[in-house]
Amino acid sequence: MGDPHDLSRRERQIMNIVYENGQASATEVWEGLPDRPSRTAVRTLMRILEEKGHLKHSKRSREFIYRPTKPRGRAGRSALSGVLQTFFGGSLEKAVSAHLSDPGAQPSDEDLGRLADLIAKARKEEG
C-alpha cells in the first residue's frame, strides 16, 4: 500500500477530489483541479496513484471510475504518523507546539475546548 506522505502536491489534490466525491473519473478530477494540467497528465497521475496503491478503478461505459483504496481517516492517520516521525521525532507535543506557535494558526475557543476534551478523554483511557 502506498505511503500517503510520498505524494506530490498534484497527487494530493487529486486524492482530495476523489475523497470528497467518494469516486471520480479523470474528467471529474480534471474539472476540479486548480491550474489544470492536460487531461492526459491527469489520467497519467491517476494511473500512477493506482500503481502506488492509493486508487483502484472500475469501468463505467468508456471511462474508468477511481475510488480510494482506504478510507480518508485511515489514510490521514498514516500520513500524520509519517509527518510526526519525519519532522517531530514522533512527538505529538512538538507538532502541536509548532502549529500553535505559527502566527497564522489561530485556533478558536471552540477548537481549544475540543482539544481539551480529547486530552481529558485520553487521560481517562490511560488510567
N, C-alpha and C positions, 0 to 999 in steps of 0.2 A: 504494500500500500504506500502511496506517495506521501512524502513528508510535506505538510502544509506550509512550512516556512521556507520551502525551496521554490516557491512560486515567484515569477516576475510580477511587476506591477500590473501588466496587462492580463496575465493569467488570474491574478486576484480579482480584477474587475470582472472577468468572465465568470469566475466561480460565484461571485456575489450576485450576478444577474441570474445564474442558474438556481442558486439557493433561494433568491427572492421569488422566483416563479415556480419553483419545485421541479421544473423541467424546461428545456428551451431548445429550439432549433438554432442553427448557426445564424440564420437570418434574424431571429428574435434577439439573439445576443448582439449581433452587429448593430441593430437598431437601438439598443440600449447603451452602447459604448460612447464615451466622450472621445472627441478627436478620432473618429472612426478610421481604422486601418481598412485595407481592402477586404472584401468578403472572403477572398481566398486566404488571406492571412488569418482571419477569424477561424475558418474551417481548419487550417493547419494547427493553430493554437489549441483548438478543441480536441483534435486528434492527439496532440502531444499530452494534453491533460488526461486523456483516456489512457495513453501509454504509461503515464506516471501513476495511474491508479486513482485519480480523483473523479473521473467521469466514466459513465458507461452509456451505451446508446442502444436504441431500438429503432426500427424503421417504421415511418408513417408515410404512406404513399411513396413519394420520391425523395423524401428528406429524412435525415437522422434526427431523432429527438434525444437529447442528452439529459441525464439525471446524475446527481451526485452519488458517489458510491457509499458515503456515510453521512449521517445526519450532521447538520451545521454545528450543533452544540459539541458533538464529539470531535469534529474537525477543529473547532475553536479551542477546545481544551488541549488538544495535541499541539496546536500552534503556540498557545500560551506557554505550555511546558517547555517548548523549544526556545522561546524568547527568554523565559526565566533562566534556563540553563546557560544560554549563549551570552546574554548581556548582564545578568544579575547574579551569577553564581548559584542559581537555584533559589534565591531569596525573594519571596513574595514581598517582604517588608521593604527591601531595597527598590523593587519595582514600583510599589505604591508610593514610596517616598520620592522617587524620581518623577513620577507623574504629578504628584501634588506640588512639587517644587517648580514645575513648569509654569511660567506666568500665564500661559494660555489655558491651563487647566483650572477651571473654577467650578468645582462640584457644588451643586445646590444643597440646601439644608436637607432636602428630601434624600438626595444621594448619600449624604453623610449619615443620615439616620438609617438608611437601608444597610450601609456598610457596618454600622454599629450593631444592627440586628444580626447580620451574618456572623460577626465576630462573637457575639453573645451565644449564638446557636452553636458555633464551632467549639466554644469553651464547654458548653453543656455536653456535647457529644464526646469530648475528650474525657470528662470526669466520670 
